[in-house]
Amino acid sequence: MTAATAPGRDAARVPVRGLTVLYDAQCPLCAHVRDWLRRQRQLVPLELVPAGSEEARRRFPGLDHRTTLDEITVVGDAGQVYRSAAAWIVVLWALREHRPLAHRLATPTGAVFAKGAVLAAAKWRAARWGGEAYQRADGWVYRAHQGWTYDPPRCDDGTCATA
């Protein structure tokens, strides 16, 4: 499992005592996983913070917060940053019942499976919850009881993007 970190802050040298999971609060699949994580017994405490939120920006000013909305990102308490399959593996590692699975997924063979699972989830999420057809930046918003709704960007200052 690799972590993109500052020198001297990798998991091999610095123990992980807490993890912050940045999740897309507008994604029903992500919210379902968040709720599932809250019900799991944790060996390492998980904090669940909406990606791109003011709290996430305040706590992690050096992250590309636009990317955290597209790709699961987990931040360790010592500054370790995990993305994509590595992020899922470290989250499973933090859970009591799933730590053995995390160890298996951290092997070369397991990493291939973990990456495939993450790509499958991302593809399903894109197909099921909007993907390329509906983009937040274009004014689309997902609401659990209404589905996707369009709230066009305001042009109060007289500058509107035209397509």
Residue frames as a rotation matrix with the C-alpha (Angstrom) as fourth column:
MET 1
0.595 0.804 0.000 0.00
0.804 -0.595 0.000 0.00
0.000 0.000 -1.000 0.00
THR 2
-0.522 -0.799 0.298 1.50
0.801 -0.579 -0.152 3.31
0.294 0.160 0.942 -0.99
ALA 3
0.527 0.609 -0.593 0.80
0.748 -0.664 -0.018 6.73
-0.405 -0.434 -0.805 0.39
ALA 4
0.099 -0.448 0.889 1.55
0.623 -0.668 -0.406 10.02
0.776 0.594 0.213 -1.27
THR 5
0.806 0.155 -0.572 3.13
0.586 -0.348 0.732 11.93
-0.085 -0.925 -0.371 1.58
ALA 6
0.729 -0.643 0.234 5.72
-0.601 -0.766 -0.229 14.47
0.327 0.026 -0.945 2.54
PRO 7
-0.033 -0.822 -0.568 9.20
-0.128 0.568 -0.813 13.01
0.991 0.045 -0.124 3.18
GLY 8
-0.895 -0.445 0.018 9.45
-0.105 0.171 -0.980 11.28
0.433 -0.879 -0.200 6.56
ARG 9
-0.483 0.785 0.388 5.69
-0.813 -0.238 -0.531 11.01
-0.324 -0.572 0.753 7.02
ASP 10
-0.264 0.403 -0.876 4.98
-0.612 0.632 0.475 7.59
0.745 0.662 0.080 5.53
ALA 11
0.677 0.698 0.233 3.09
-0.635 0.394 0.664 4.85
0.372 -0.598 0.710 7.36
ALA 12
0.494 -0.558 -0.667 6.23
0.400 0.826 -0.396 2.70
0.772 -0.071 0.632 7.70
ARG 13
-0.578 -0.815 -0.034 7.85
0.460 -0.292 -0.839 5.28
0.674 -0.501 0.543 9.98
VAL 14
-0.839 0.358 0.409 4.87
-0.528 -0.715 -0.458 7.05
0.128 -0.600 0.790 11.52
PRO 15
-0.825 0.565 0.028 2.06
0.531 0.790 -0.306 5.04
-0.195 -0.237 -0.952 13.15
VAL 16
-0.598 0.732 0.327 -1.50
-0.143 -0.498 0.855 5.79
0.789 0.465 0.402 12.08
ARG 17
-0.926 0.261 -0.271 -3.68
0.326 0.195 -0.925 6.57
-0.189 -0.945 -0.266 15.09
GLY 18
0.004 0.957 -0.289 -6.61
0.192 -0.284 -0.939 8.12
-0.981 -0.052 -0.185 13.22
LEU 19
-0.797 -0.184 0.575 -7.92
0.580 0.032 0.814 8.50
-0.168 0.982 0.081 9.68
THR 20
-0.236 0.739 -0.632 -10.13
-0.295 -0.674 -0.678 11.07
-0.926 0.026 0.376 8.02
VAL 21
-0.515 0.198 0.834 -12.22
0.758 0.560 0.335 9.74
-0.401 0.805 -0.438 5.16
LEU 22
-0.604 0.323 -0.728 -13.27
-0.450 -0.893 -0.022 12.40
-0.657 0.314 0.685 2.65
TYR 23
-0.582 0.503 0.639 -16.47
0.682 0.730 0.046 11.28
-0.443 0.463 -0.768 0.92
ASP 24
-0.910 0.335 0.246 -18.82
-0.035 -0.652 0.758 12.85
0.414 0.681 0.605 -1.64
ALA 25
-0.783 0.622 -0.032 -21.85
0.038 -0.003 -0.999 13.85
-0.621 -0.783 -0.021 0.44
GLN 26
-0.164 0.739 -0.653 -23.91
-0.874 -0.416 -0.252 14.35
-0.458 0.529 0.714 -2.74
CYS 27
-0.465 -0.106 -0.879 -23.40
-0.651 0.714 0.258 10.73
0.600 0.692 -0.401 -3.86
PRO 28
0.548 0.756 0.359 -25.95
-0.810 0.372 0.453 8.22
0.209 -0.539 0.816 -2.51
LEU 29
0.667 -0.385 -0.638 -23.46
0.229 0.921 -0.317 5.36
0.709 0.065 0.702 -2.87
CYS 30
-0.415 -0.886 0.208 -20.85
0.114 -0.278 -0.954 7.32
0.903 -0.372 0.216 -0.91
ALA 31
-0.227 0.428 0.875 -23.40
-0.889 -0.459 -0.006 8.23
0.399 -0.779 0.484 1.79
HIS 32
0.823 0.508 -0.255 -24.38
-0.399 0.835 0.378 4.55
0.405 -0.209 0.890 2.05
VAL 33
0.239 -0.830 -0.504 -20.72
0.477 0.553 -0.684 3.56
0.846 -0.077 0.528 2.54
ARG 34
-0.528 -0.381 0.759 -20.31
-0.376 -0.696 -0.611 6.37
0.762 -0.608 0.224 5.10
ASP 35
0.298 0.738 0.605 -23.25
-0.915 0.040 0.401 5.02
0.272 -0.673 0.687 7.09
TRP 36
0.822 -0.076 -0.565 -21.86
0.070 0.997 -0.032 1.48
0.566 -0.013 0.825 6.84
LEU 37
-0.198 -0.980 -0.031 -18.48
0.268 -0.024 -0.963 2.67
0.943 -0.199 0.268 8.12
ARG 38
-0.298 0.143 0.944 -20.14
-0.768 -0.623 -0.148 4.33
0.567 -0.769 0.295 11.12
ARG 39
0.708 0.670 0.221 -21.66
-0.680 0.565 0.467 0.98
0.189 -0.481 0.856 12.12
GLN 40
0.536 -0.568 -0.624 -18.37
0.177 0.799 -0.575 -0.93
0.825 0.198 0.529 11.97
ARG 41
0.893 -0.369 -0.258 -16.12
0.269 -0.023 0.963 -1.58
-0.361 -0.929 0.079 14.95
GLN 42
0.773 -0.602 0.200 -12.99
-0.165 -0.495 -0.853 0.47
0.612 0.627 -0.482 14.44
LEU 43
0.496 -0.734 -0.463 -9.46
0.868 0.404 0.290 -0.40
-0.026 -0.546 0.837 15.53
VAL 44
-0.780 -0.622 -0.078 -8.32
0.606 -0.780 0.160 2.99
-0.160 0.078 0.984 14.25
PRO 45
-0.038 0.841 -0.540 -10.82
0.409 -0.480 -0.776 5.86
-0.912 -0.250 -0.326 14.62
LEU 46
-0.561 -0.005 0.828 -12.36
0.816 -0.170 0.552 7.09
0.138 0.985 0.100 11.38
GLU 47
-0.330 0.492 -0.806 -13.59
0.068 -0.839 -0.541 10.64
-0.942 -0.233 0.243 10.96
LEU 48
-0.244 0.355 0.902 -15.97
0.952 0.263 0.154 11.06
-0.182 0.897 -0.403 8.04
VAL 49
-0.258 0.024 -0.966 -15.85
0.094 -0.994 -0.050 14.52
-0.962 -0.103 0.254 6.46
PRO 50
0.756 0.562 0.337 -17.64
0.401 0.010 -0.916 15.64
-0.518 0.827 -0.217 3.29
ALA 51
-0.270 -0.858 0.436 -15.10
0.894 -0.055 0.445 16.14
-0.358 0.510 0.782 0.49
GLY 52
-0.468 -0.020 0.884 -14.83
0.626 -0.713 0.315 19.72
0.624 0.701 0.346 -0.72
SER 53
0.622 0.747 -0.234 -16.58
0.677 -0.363 0.640 21.05
0.393 -0.556 -0.732 2.40
GLU 54
0.585 -0.381 0.716 -15.39
-0.436 -0.892 -0.119 24.08
0.684 -0.243 -0.687 4.35
GLU 55
0.780 -0.289 0.555 -14.25
-0.462 0.334 0.822 21.73
-0.423 -0.897 0.127 7.11
ALA 56
0.690 -0.534 0.488 -12.20
0.652 0.751 -0.100 19.64
-0.314 0.387 0.867 4.65
ARG 57
0.523 -0.486 0.700 -10.63
0.399 -0.586 -0.705 22.77
0.753 0.648 -0.113 3.14
ARG 58
0.672 -0.243 0.700 -9.80
-0.645 -0.657 0.390 24.15
0.365 -0.713 -0.598 6.58
ARG 59
0.754 -0.325 0.571 -8.30
-0.278 0.629 0.726 20.89
-0.595 -0.706 0.384 7.85
PHE 60
0.122 -0.684 0.719 -6.38
0.657 0.599 0.458 20.00
-0.744 0.417 0.522 4.68
PRO 61
0.581 0.170 -0.796 -5.50
-0.254 -0.891 -0.376 23.21
-0.773 0.421 -0.474 2.81
GLY 62
-0.379 -0.856 -0.352 -2.82
-0.660 -0.016 0.751 21.48
-0.648 0.517 -0.559 0.71
LEU 63
-0.447 0.264 0.855 -5.18
0.435 0.899 -0.050 18.93
-0.781 0.350 -0.517 -0.90
ASP 64
-0.932 0.305 -0.194 -6.72
-0.305 -0.376 0.875 19.28
0.194 0.875 0.444 -4.35
HIS 65
-0.627 0.723 0.291 -10.30
-0.232 0.183 -0.955 19.33
-0.744 -0.666 0.052 -3.08
ARG 66
0.136 0.644 -0.753 -11.83
-0.974 -0.052 -0.220 19.05
-0.181 0.763 0.620 -6.54
THR 67
-0.414 -0.388 -0.824 -10.07
-0.577 0.812 -0.092 15.70
0.704 0.437 -0.559 -6.93
THR 68
-0.969 0.028 0.246 -11.36
-0.195 0.525 -0.828 14.49
-0.153 -0.851 -0.503 -3.55
LEU 69
-0.073 0.997 -0.041 -14.90
-0.741 -0.081 -0.666 14.69
-0.667 -0.018 0.745 -4.96
ASP 70
0.432 0.202 -0.879 -13.99
-0.855 0.401 -0.329 12.30
0.286 0.894 0.346 -7.77
GLU 71
0.054 -0.548 -0.835 -11.64
-0.028 0.835 -0.550 9.90
0.998 0.053 0.030 -5.97
ILE 72
0.916 0.276 -0.290 -11.84
0.252 0.167 0.953 8.60
0.312 -0.946 0.084 -2.42
THR 73
-0.065 -0.924 0.376 -9.16
-0.124 -0.366 -0.922 10.25
0.990 -0.106 -0.091 -0.33
VAL 74
0.849 0.214 -0.484 -8.14
0.420 0.284 0.862 9.27
0.321 -0.935 0.151 3.20
VAL 75
0.183 -0.778 0.602 -5.78
-0.359 -0.623 -0.695 11.37
0.915 -0.089 -0.393 5.33
GLY 76
0.199 -0.234 -0.952 -3.84
0.762 0.647 0.000 9.89
0.616 -0.725 0.308 8.23
ASP 77
0.923 0.237 -0.304 -3.34
0.385 -0.615 0.688 11.83
-0.024 -0.752 -0.658 11.46
ALA 78
0.165 -0.929 -0.333 0.36
0.367 -0.255 0.895 12.30
-0.916 -0.269 0.299 10.63
GLY 79
0.040 -0.084 -0.996 -0.32
-0.636 -0.771 0.039 13.70
-0.771 0.631 -0.084 7.15
GLN 80
-0.820 -0.282 0.499 -0.35
0.142 0.744 0.653 10.48
-0.555 0.606 -0.570 5.12
VAL 81
-0.072 0.795 -0.603 -2.59
-0.829 -0.383 -0.406 10.75
-0.554 0.471 0.687 2.05
TYR 82
-0.735 -0.043 0.677 -4.14
0.202 0.939 0.279 7.66
-0.647 0.342 -0.681 0.50
ARG 83
-0.245 0.658 -0.712 -6.15
-0.868 -0.476 -0.142 7.69
-0.432 0.583 0.688 -2.73
SER 84
0.043 0.371 -0.928 -8.19
-0.865 0.478 0.152 5.24
0.500 0.796 0.342 -4.76
ALA 85
0.488 0.186 -0.853 -7.55
0.010 0.976 0.219 1.54
0.873 -0.116 0.474 -3.97
ALA 86
-0.567 -0.759 -0.319 -4.94
0.396 0.089 -0.914 2.37
0.722 -0.645 0.250 -1.30
ALA 87
-0.648 0.408 0.643 -7.57
-0.678 -0.695 -0.242 4.53
0.348 -0.593 0.726 0.44
TRP 88
0.459 0.864 -0.208 -10.08
-0.680 0.492 0.544 1.67
0.572 -0.108 0.813 0.52
ILE 89
0.188 -0.461 -0.867 -7.43
0.346 0.857 -0.381 -0.73
0.919 -0.228 0.321 1.80
VAL 90
-0.832 -0.544 0.112 -6.40
0.103 -0.350 -0.931 1.57
0.546 -0.763 0.347 4.65
VAL 91
-0.250 0.823 0.510 -10.06
-0.909 -0.381 0.169 2.11
0.333 -0.422 0.843 5.60
LEU 92
0.625 0.454 -0.635 -10.62
-0.278 0.890 0.363 -1.67
0.729 -0.050 0.682 5.72
TRP 93
-0.263 -0.837 -0.481 -7.40
0.383 0.367 -0.848 -1.97
0.886 -0.407 0.224 7.74
ALA 94
-0.770 -0.011 0.638 -8.93
-0.461 -0.681 -0.568 0.40
0.441 -0.732 0.519 10.33
LEU 95
0.219 0.963 0.158 -11.97
-0.901 0.137 0.413 -1.88
0.375 -0.233 0.897 10.80
ARG 96
-0.176 -0.312 0.933 -11.84
-0.818 0.575 0.038 -4.77
-0.548 -0.756 -0.357 13.24
GLU 97
0.408 0.443 0.798 -13.66
-0.043 0.883 -0.468 -7.35
-0.912 0.157 0.379 11.12
HIS 98
0.991 0.078 0.113 -12.01
0.111 0.028 -0.993 -6.30
-0.081 0.997 0.019 7.85
ARG 99
0.428 -0.899 -0.091 -8.34
-0.769 -0.415 0.486 -5.93
-0.475 -0.138 -0.869 8.78
PRO 100
-0.119 -0.504 0.855 -7.47
0.107 0.850 0.516 -9.45
-0.987 0.153 -0.047 7.53
LEU 101
0.611 0.396 0.685 -9.06
0.718 0.087 -0.691 -8.58
-0.334 0.914 -0.231 4.17
ALA 102
0.927 -0.311 -0.210 -7.03
-0.349 -0.920 -0.177 -5.36
-0.138 0.237 -0.962 4.04
HIS 103
0.058 -0.951 0.302 -3.84
-0.525 0.228 0.820 -7.37
-0.849 -0.207 -0.486 4.54
ARG 104
-0.012 -0.012 1.000 -4.80
0.615 0.789 0.017 -9.67
-0.789 0.615 -0.002 1.65
LEU 105
0.844 0.405 0.352 -5.66
0.524 -0.483 -0.702 -6.70
-0.114 0.777 -0.619 -0.59
ALA 106
0.729 -0.625 -0.279 -2.30
-0.516 -0.770 0.376 -5.08
-0.450 -0.131 -0.884 0.20
THR 107
-0.051 -0.730 0.682 -0.45
0.243 0.653 0.717 -7.92
-0.969 0.202 0.144 -1.56
PRO 108
-0.813 -0.308 -0.494 0.43
-0.365 -0.393 0.844 -7.58
-0.454 0.867 0.207 -5.27
THR 109
-0.827 0.559 0.054 -2.38
0.447 0.597 0.666 -9.97
0.340 0.575 -0.744 -6.28
GLY 110
-0.113 0.812 -0.573 -4.84
0.936 -0.107 -0.337 -8.38
-0.335 -0.574 -0.747 -3.87
ALA 111
-0.450 -0.127 -0.884 -3.97
0.040 -0.992 0.122 -4.89
-0.892 0.019 0.451 -5.12
VAL 112
-0.988 0.139 -0.074 -5.11
-0.074 0.008 0.997 -5.88
0.139 0.990 0.003 -8.62
PHE 113
-0.373 0.897 -0.237 -8.44
0.847 0.434 0.308 -7.02
0.379 -0.086 -0.922 -7.18
ALA 114
-0.117 0.299 -0.947 -8.76
0.722 -0.629 -0.287 -3.86
-0.682 -0.717 -0.142 -5.02
LYS 115
-0.790 -0.219 -0.572 -8.07
-0.176 -0.813 0.555 -1.61
-0.587 0.539 0.604 -8.01
GLY 116
-0.861 0.509 0.006 -10.66
0.211 0.346 0.914 -3.49
0.463 0.788 -0.405 -10.08
ALA 117
-0.176 0.821 -0.543 -13.24
0.984 0.166 -0.068 -3.16
0.034 -0.546 -0.837 -7.32
VAL 118
-0.294 0.006 -0.956 -12.61
0.342 -0.933 -0.111 0.59
-0.893 -0.359 0.272 -7.02
LEU 119
-0.945 -0.075 -0.319 -12.86
-0.260 -0.422 0.869 1.04
-0.200 0.904 0.379 -10.80
ALA 120
-0.638 0.767 -0.067 -16.09
0.585 0.540 0.605 -1.00
0.500 0.347 -0.794 -10.90
ALA 121
-0.063 0.609 -0.790 -17.60
0.905 -0.298 -0.302 1.10
-0.420 -0.735 -0.533 -8.09
ALA 122
-0.548 -0.211 -0.810 -16.56
-0.005 -0.967 0.256 4.31
-0.837 0.144 0.528 -9.85
LYS 123
-0.975 0.210 -0.072 -18.07
-0.063 0.050 0.997 3.14
0.213 0.976 -0.035 -13.14
TRP 124
-0.347 0.894 -0.285 -21.30
0.878 0.416 0.237 2.09
0.330 -0.168 -0.929 -11.42
ARG 125
-0.164 0.233 -0.959 -21.44
0.653 -0.703 -0.283 5.39
-0.739 -0.672 -0.037 -9.56
ALA 126
-0.814 -0.202 -0.545 -20.93
-0.216 -0.765 0.607 7.36
-0.539 0.612 0.579 -12.77
ALA 127
-0.860 0.507 -0.062 -23.55
0.134 0.341 0.931 5.36
0.493 0.792 -0.361 -14.67
ARG 128
-0.227 0.819 -0.528 -26.10
0.921 0.357 0.158 5.25
0.318 -0.450 -0.835 -11.86
TRP 129
0.251 0.322 -0.913 -25.74
0.795 -0.607 0.004 8.70
-0.553 -0.727 -0.408 -10.33
GLY 130
0.815 0.239 -0.527 -25.07
-0.019 -0.900 -0.436 10.91
-0.579 0.365 -0.729 -13.29
GLY 131
0.121 -0.860 0.496 -21.48
0.823 0.366 0.435 10.54
-0.556 0.355 0.752 -14.38
GLU 132
-0.816 -0.557 0.153 -20.70
0.529 -0.616 0.584 12.71
-0.231 0.558 0.797 -17.37
ALA 133
-0.241 0.803 0.546 -24.33
0.732 -0.218 0.645 13.60
0.637 0.555 -0.535 -18.02
TYR 134
0.816 0.554 0.164 -24.79
0.270 -0.617 0.739 15.50
0.510 -0.559 -0.653 -14.77
GLN 135
-0.266 -0.954 -0.137 -22.01
0.729 -0.106 -0.676 17.66
0.630 -0.280 0.724 -13.37
ARG 136
0.244 0.312 -0.918 -22.17
0.902 -0.420 0.097 19.83
-0.355 -0.852 -0.384 -10.22
ALA 137
-0.641 -0.599 -0.480 -20.19
0.389 -0.793 0.469 22.54
-0.662 0.114 0.741 -11.96
ASP 138
-0.867 0.369 0.334 -22.95
0.255 -0.247 0.935 22.76
0.428 0.896 0.120 -14.59
GLY 139
-0.578 0.660 0.480 -25.63
-0.771 -0.635 -0.055 23.29
0.268 -0.402 0.876 -11.95
TRP 140
0.173 0.638 -0.750 -26.86
-0.230 0.767 0.599 19.72
0.958 0.069 0.279 -11.37
VAL 141
-0.534 -0.237 0.812 -27.58
-0.834 -0.010 -0.551 18.66
0.139 -0.972 -0.192 -7.76
TYR 142
-0.406 0.391 -0.826 -28.57
0.087 0.916 0.391 15.22
0.910 0.087 -0.406 -6.48
ARG 143
-0.442 0.379 0.813 -31.21
-0.893 -0.267 -0.362 15.12
0.080 -0.886 0.456 -3.75
ALA 144
-0.963 -0.095 0.252 -32.11
-0.146 0.970 -0.195 11.71
-0.226 -0.224 -0.948 -2.32
HIS 145
-0.321 0.927 0.194 -35.89
0.360 0.309 -0.880 12.20
-0.876 -0.213 -0.433 -2.52
GLN 146
0.532 0.526 -0.663 -35.96
-0.343 -0.583 -0.737 14.10
-0.774 0.619 -0.130 -5.83
GLY 147
0.521 -0.466 0.715 -33.08
0.801 0.558 -0.219 12.66
-0.297 0.686 0.664 -7.83
TRP 148
-0.603 -0.791 0.104 -31.05
0.761 -0.531 0.372 14.97
-0.240 0.303 0.922 -10.07
THR 149
0.653 0.748 -0.123 -32.34
0.676 -0.648 -0.350 18.53
-0.341 0.146 -0.929 -10.33
TYR 150
-0.153 -0.684 0.713 -30.98
0.880 -0.423 -0.217 21.44
0.450 0.594 0.667 -12.28
ASP 151
0.684 0.214 -0.697 -30.17
0.540 -0.791 0.287 24.68
-0.490 -0.573 -0.657 -10.48
PRO 152
0.563 -0.490 0.666 -28.57
0.656 -0.225 -0.720 26.91
0.503 0.842 0.195 -13.12
PRO 153
-0.381 -0.774 -0.506 -25.60
0.917 -0.387 -0.099 29.02
-0.120 -0.501 0.857 -12.15
ARG 154
0.613 0.592 -0.523 -26.51
0.569 -0.790 -0.227 32.62
-0.548 -0.159 -0.821 -11.39
CYS 155
-0.096 -0.599 0.795 -25.40
0.939 -0.320 -0.129 35.41
0.332 0.734 0.593 -13.69
ASP 156
0.688 0.472 -0.551 -25.87
0.681 -0.683 0.265 38.29
-0.251 -0.558 -0.791 -11.25
ASP 157
0.074 -0.753 -0.654 -22.52
0.183 -0.635 0.751 39.87
-0.980 -0.176 0.091 -12.12
GLY 158
0.629 0.272 -0.728 -23.28
-0.583 -0.454 -0.674 39.79
-0.513 0.849 -0.127 -15.87
THR 159
-0.349 -0.768 -0.537 -20.67
-0.932 0.342 0.118 37.14
0.093 0.542 -0.835 -16.67
CYS 160
0.501 0.550 0.668 -22.22
-0.531 0.805 -0.264 33.83
-0.683 -0.223 0.696 -17.61
ALA 161
-0.679 -0.692 0.245 -20.55
-0.272 0.547 0.792 30.89
-0.682 0.471 -0.559 -19.24
THR 162
0.409 0.781 -0.472 -22.06
-0.800 0.057 -0.598 30.01
-0.440 0.622 0.648 -22.58
ALA 163
-0.116 -0.418 0.901 -21.77
0.037 0.905 0.425 26.68
-0.993 0.082 -0.089 -24.28
